[in-house]
Amino acid sequence: MGRVEKIILLLSGSMRAGSSNEAVLRTAAAAAPPGVRAVRYDGLAGLPHFNPDDDGDAPPAPVARLRAAIAGADALLVCTPEYAGTLPGSFKNLLDWTVGGTEICDKPAAWVNAAAPGRGAGAAATLRTVLGYTGAAIVEDAVAAIPVGRDAVGADGLIADPGVRRRIAGVLAALAAAA
Ligand SMILES: Cc1cc2nc3c(=O)[nH]c(=O)nc-3n(C[C@H](O)[C@H](O)[C@H](O)COP(=O)(O)O)c2cc1C
């Protein structure tokens, strides 16, 4: 019998304590709709700099963990800030480690742009390009702009606004439907 529950791996592009993007993903993990388990990847800061020489059958342990997390997920949801008009270098580094593997190939993927209205478009455009190189299947119905200001994040690190929570749950449902 197949697994009924869909696993969505949540990838944050921010390492900042109090990150709005991380708050979106923490909220996603807490507000996932029935049949969806949303799991946060927390290894961004521990990844080595990408080096093709190390990208063989036995990659560094943090890279192997990243690839295993991706391989074990039915879909991917990214939430990343924009730095200087594009993706944070650390998150591009994470994606670089996935280009050589086949884990992302054909995997449903989407992102939430949590920046203020009209901002973050450069990061989203780069993400679309880079995910294209990884072979991800971008789920357009699940790509969303859900602005989250810093004051929207509670002391518990979650977003309480019911409208935002509904939209995040909707993103997860759309991704799960495509997975
Ligand atoms: C060095 C730096 C560069 C930034 N560049 C941009 C930018 O080009 N476009 C943008 O919309 N926001 C930019 N921002 C704002 C961040 O994207 C914003 O603070 C975001 O909330 C950070 O994400 P986080 O809260 O998840 O850490 C920049 C912030 C920093 C620190």
The ligand as an SDF file (V2000), in Angstrom:
LIG
                    3D

 31 33  0  0  0  0  0  0  0  0999 V2000
   22.6370   43.0070    2.8030 C   0  0  0  0  0  0  0  0  0  0  0  0
   21.1510   43.0440    2.5560 C   0  0  0  0  0  0  0  0  0  0  0  0
   20.6870   43.2180    1.2720 C   0  0  0  0  0  0  0  0  0  0  0  0
   19.3080   43.2520    1.0110 C   0  0  0  0  0  0  0  0  0  0  0  0
   18.8720   43.3850   -0.2830 N   0  0  0  0  0  0  0  0  0  0  0  0
   17.5520   43.3580   -0.5410 C   0  0  0  0  0  0  0  0  0  0  0  0
   17.0830   43.4300   -1.8830 C   0  0  0  0  0  0  0  0  0  0  0  0
   17.8370   43.5150   -2.8410 O   0  0  0  0  0  0  0  0  0  0  0  0
   15.7510   43.3770   -2.0890 N   0  0  0  0  0  0  0  0  0  0  0  0
   14.8400   43.2450   -1.0650 C   0  0  0  0  0  0  0  0  0  0  0  0
   13.6390   43.1810   -1.3200 O   0  0  0  0  0  0  0  0  0  0  0  0
   15.2670   43.1850    0.2280 N   0  0  0  0  0  0  0  0  0  0  0  0
   16.5970   43.2360    0.5020 C   0  0  0  0  0  0  0  0  0  0  0  0
   17.0300   43.1290    1.8070 N   0  0  0  0  0  0  0  0  0  0  0  0
   16.0500   42.9850    2.8790 C   0  0  0  0  0  0  0  0  0  0  0  0
   15.8820   41.5430    3.3040 C   0  0  0  0  0  0  0  0  0  0  0  0
   15.4800   40.7420    2.2240 O   0  0  0  0  0  0  0  0  0  0  0  0
   14.8190   41.5150    4.4090 C   0  0  0  0  0  0  0  0  0  0  0  0
   15.3560   42.1230    5.5600 O   0  0  0  0  0  0  0  0  0  0  0  0
   14.3140   40.1370    4.7230 C   0  0  0  0  0  0  0  0  0  0  0  0
   13.2770   40.2450    5.6670 O   0  0  0  0  0  0  0  0  0  0  0  0
   15.3660   39.2660    5.3460 C   0  0  0  0  0  0  0  0  0  0  0  0
   14.8030   37.9820    5.4700 O   0  0  0  0  0  0  0  0  0  0  0  0
   14.6460   37.2540    6.8740 P   0  0  0  0  0  0  0  0  0  0  0  0
   13.7400   38.1270    7.7090 O   0  0  0  0  0  0  0  0  0  0  0  0
   14.0330   35.9670    6.5590 O   0  0  0  0  0  0  0  0  0  0  0  0
   16.0100   37.1230    7.4540 O   0  0  0  0  0  0  0  0  0  0  0  0
   18.3860   43.1230    2.0880 C   0  0  0  0  0  0  0  0  0  0  0  0
   18.8860   42.9560    3.3980 C   0  0  0  0  0  0  0  0  0  0  0  0
   20.2480   42.9200    3.6300 C   0  0  0  0  0  0  0  0  0  0  0  0
   20.7400   42.6980    5.0370 C   0  0  0  0  0  0  0  0  0  0  0  0
  1  2  1  0
  2  3  1  0
  2 30  2  0
  3  4  2  0
  4  5  1  0
  4 28  1  0
  5  6  2  0
  6  7  1  0
  6 13  1  0
  7  8  2  0
  7  9  1  0
  9 10  1  0
 10 11  2  0
 10 12  1  0
 12 13  2  0
 13 14  1  0
 14 15  1  0
 14 28  1  0
 15 16  1  0
 16 17  1  0
 16 18  1  0
 18 19  1  0
 18 20  1  0
 20 21  1  0
 20 22  1  0
 22 23  1  0
 23 24  1  0
 24 25  2  0
 24 26  1  0
 24 27  1  0
 28 29  2  0
 29 30  1  0
 30 31  1  0
M  END
$$$$
